[in-house]
């Protein structure tokens, strides 16, 4: 049976269209696949890039972490090494401290804490006896045997010799040098040193050693023998405030310590018969010789000038009271050797009832207290004096007056004459500012007793 040609053409057209559609779908699928592959490839590349960046960041921080670990390890090692070194140093210091000899230092101001003149008069034997008595007392007070005892005494030997002369203690004066030798030879660490003249010479030494030794690790105690002078109170209070009170022991010299020491509440060691119990006072039986053409008399007293080629002798008769400004002197006779002076009995002291105004300084009181009366015990003007004699003064007031009086020049020295009272004069013998004095540079300084002496540049001859 023959096929209809139209049917054949329709079939062919359908196949053609079908093939065309298939090819179109194939192309689209192919293109879609290609596009999808490209997109996936691109995405994969982006992910790989991001992964690479993440790896780089991770590598960076891993490197940092390793660096920090290395740094910490190095620091830890250094710290351990430093700690080991410090531990070793501390161990050495502890061994050193434990190996050091503990020591007890005894500091004595020999200008005020004067050894018993009975022992001084015995010379070397007396010095050794005094050293032994001091050693025994300190050993009994501090019974431990595990320390070294050092005793340092500072004094003005020239000043002490002059004081002994004025007090008529010739045996002690004659044997003082041997006493010092005996004391120094009594033990290896016992030392009595002459620091020379000067108001602060001994004080400066004592204060410096007191501070150094109280703070030293190996010093367990400082026995302080300067209770006669309240000028040391400031140094002692500073040490107490700093926590060194347990190291300080007071060594009592005079029977009565200076004002202020009791309030420190420090332990006190008393050695019977080791020191003079009271301050030495000039004796009335001494006849001092002053090598001057013009006889020297106490400042402010009436005088009769007698000039001769020989030395001037001052003869003082016996009296129960010490001779000083407390006992005014008047000339009674002129001899070939000079002028003979006699003491004039002072009137009985006035009743003291006046009180100091605490809001004013002593020099601003109305009227001010009399320096001569309170510092020497007598005033030649008596009731007619323009200054007051009836104030009730404390030890601090007297000390202030003494310091102030030293700022005023001695009238006798300013006249170019010798002062018989020497270092015991209540007035100043030289300007405390020396060549640095502002008024001296302007030619207005009140201390005019020879530029050298008044400046303290050359020794004074009293």
Protein Blocks (a to p, Z undefined) as FASTA:
>chain_A
ZZdfklmmmmmmmmmmmmmmmmmmmmmmmmmmmmmmmmmmmmmmmmmmmmmmmmmmmmmm
mmmmmmmmmmmmmmmmmmmmmmmmmmmmmmmmmmmmmmpccdddddddfklmccdfklmm
nommlmmmmmmmmmmmmmmmmmcfbbcddddddddfklmmmmmmmnopaklmmmmmmmmm
mmmmmpmkbccddebeajklmmmmmmmmmmmmmmpmklmbdcddfkkbmklmmmmmmmmm
nopmmmpccddfbfbdcehjlmnopacdddehkbcfbdcdddfkbccddddfbdcddehi
acdddddfbdcdddddddfbdcdfklccddfbdcfkbccddddddddddddfbdcdfkbc
fklpccdddfklmmnopafklmmpcbdfkbccdfklmmmmmmmmmmpccfklmnopacfk
lmmpmbdfbdfklmmlmklmnopafblghjklmnopaccdZZ
